[in-house]
Amino acid sequence: MVRLPLTPAEVARGRRLGVLLRRARGDRSMLEIALAARVSPETLRKIESGRVATPAFPTIAAITDVLGLSLDAVWTEISRSDSDGDAVPVEADHRAVERLTA
C-alpha cells in the first residue's frame, strides 16, 4: 500500500494539534499523560512536535480523554480557517486550550 504525501493543510493541522495537546498537558509530564492514555511517550512526543500529523483516531481519543478535552472541540480548533480559507497558523491559536477547557 502506497501512502500519499500529506497536504500542507494536513501538516498545518497536525502542528496545531501538537501545540494544543502540549498546552493542554500544562505542567504534567509527557510520561504521565502517555501512560494514562496507554500510548508510548515517543508517540505523544511525535504528535506534540507535529512529526505525526495524522495520528490514529484511537490514539487521539485516548490522549484527549486523559487531558479532559472534547474530540469535537479539538477538531473544531485544529480545523479553523482564516478569511482567506488557509489554515490558521499555530501562533494564532494561543487561546485554544482555554476555550476547550472552559
N, C-alpha and C positions, 0 to 999 in steps of 0.2 A: 504494500500500500504506500503510495506516494503522498507525502504531506505537502500541501500547498504553502507557500510563504505567507506569513502574516501580513495583513494590510497595515498601512500606517495608522489607521483608526484603531485596529486591534492592539497594536503596540502601545498607543497612547492610552487606551482604556486599561490595559494591563498595568501601566505605570501609575495611573490614577488609583487603581485597586490597591496596589502595593503601598502607596502613600496613605490611603485611607486606613488600611489594616494596621500599618505601623503606628499611625496616630491613635487609633482606637486601642491598640495594645498599651499605650502610655508607658508607665513605669514598670509594667510586668515584663518579666523576661521572656525572650523568644522561646526558650526551653519550656517554661511553664505553660505557655499557650499551646505550643506544639504538642506536648504530652497530653494536655487536657483535650485537645482536638483529635488526638490519635493520628497525627501526621508527623513526619520526621522534621526535626528542626531545620535541616537542609532544605526541605520543601518549602517551609514557611519563609526561610531566608530568601530563597529564589523568587517567591511570589512577592514578598515585600520589596525586593530590589527591582522588580519588573522583568527579571530574566525569564520567568514563566508568565507570559502574557495571557495565556488562555488555560488556566488551571482547570482541573476536572471539577464538575459541579459538586460531587460529594465532599471534596476537599474544602471548597469554599463554604459549603453549607456547614461543615463541622467547625471551621475557624470562626465564621460569623456567629454561630451559636455560642461558642465559648466567649466571644467578645461582647455578646448581648446585642448584636446588630441584626436588623431585619434584612433578609435577602432582597426583598423588593426595594427597600430604601437604598441598599448598597448599589443595586443595578441602576436605579434612578440617578444616583450620584455619579457613578462612573460613566454613564452614558449621556450625560448632559452635553448639549451643543451650544455654541455661541451663535450670534445672529448671522454669521456667515455660513453656518452649517458645519463648521470644523469643530473638532473635539475641544473642550475646554482644557487649557494647559494645566498641568499638575499644580503649578504655583498659584493658580487662581482658585484652587479647590481647598483652601486652607480652613474653611469653616465646615467642611463636610461631616466630620465626626461629631461636632457639636449638634448639627441638625439631626443626625441619625440617632444620637443617644439622648436627646432632649425628651 
